[in-house]
């Protein structure tokens, strides 16, 4: 039964895969940012931040889309005192 | 050309990727607008790879082409081919033995300025690609129609083209989705209209369903809009009516089956699944 429900609710359709792949590729196309660049960006941003404050947990640096515009979304959890 | 007469609109039909149905779209919306009584000229800027004459069935009537006009071998009037089926439709043919670099954006602008007072719409068939041919085709245009298919590579190219049109200060960019198969969208195997609009973020002008009758009409050189009971013909007619200011609802391909409702319910209950 659980398997049956999983099959219905789990959307693994090729349409969903197409959407997921397009989201990634269009974001990169529009900003000209490759996966390599994003890694470098993340690394250097973290270096700068950690020079001043202590970082805790998993920081996240990624490009988000709002309409046809893109923004850099930086989420860095800081260690509390 | 009286002073009060509104000048014709120049519209470029483009896509980035080839084979998505640009020329078919140009031929059909032009025919539909001409049938409504508008004065239309279609300009084929796919120099070296012309198709519009074949799709319109005008290939045997060509005497001169646009490159000859630009190079002064004939007048603009001499090069224009009149469509016998639609008294208000004219075609300015591309040259087949030349290439895209043989004309310049400024020369296309000059031709369009000459045509504007005489026609209601000047519709430009843009070649595939983002190079010189694309720059020629958008140079004189006031607005753009981007044609795409519900397929990842066509959407990616459409996105690139929309970006380039925005950089060129285009404010009016509309989307035509060609070759949609509602049954495949329903079964989860094709991008939906909403998916395409989410990715491309421009206004929708029309949805043309996959239709075998399109190939049949292409074989004959007759625009599908002449076939009143074809799904694609109706869709192209509706696009022309929307361009003309009519507000027509888009057909909904909403999946309202029991299973899809259950699946949506599941997605809402367990969003991360």
Contacts between the chains, C-beta under 8 A, distances in Angstrom:
chain1	res1	chain2	res2	distance
A	5	B	266	7.5
A	6	B	273	7.8
A	8	B	259	7.2
A	8	B	262	6.0
A	8	B	263	5.8
A	8	B	266	6.0
A	9	B	263	6.6
A	9	B	266	3.3
A	9	B	267	6.9
A	9	B	269	7.9
A	9	B	270	6.0
A	9	B	273	5.2
A	10	B	273	5.5
A	11	B	188	7.3
A	11	B	263	6.9
A	11	B	267	6.9
A	11	B	273	7.8
A	13	B	187	7.9
A	13	B	188	3.0
A	13	B	189	6.5
A	14	B	188	6.8
A	14	B	189	5.0
A	15	B	185	7.1
A	15	B	188	4.8
A	15	B	189	6.0
A	15	B	190	6.0
A	15	B	191	6.0
A	15	B	192	7.2
A	15	B	195	7.1
A	16	B	188	7.1
A	18	B	152	5.2
A	18	B	191	5.5
A	18	B	195	7.7
A	19	B	191	6.8
A	19	B	195	5.5
A	19	B	198	7.9
A	19	B	199	7.7
A	21	B	152	6.3
A	22	B	152	5.8
A	22	B	155	5.9
A	22	B	156	7.0
A	22	B	191	7.9
A	22	B	199	5.4
A	23	B	199	7.4
A	25	B	152	7.9
A	25	B	156	6.0
A	26	B	155	7.9
A	26	B	156	6.7
A	26	B	159	5.2
A	26	B	199	6.0
A	29	B	156	6.7
A	29	B	159	6.4
A	29	B	160	6.3
A	29	B	163	7.9
A	30	B	159	7.3
A	30	B	163	6.4
A	67	B	201	4.8
A	68	B	162	7.3
A	68	B	163	7.8
A	68	B	166	7.2
A	68	B	201	4.6
A	68	B	202	8.0
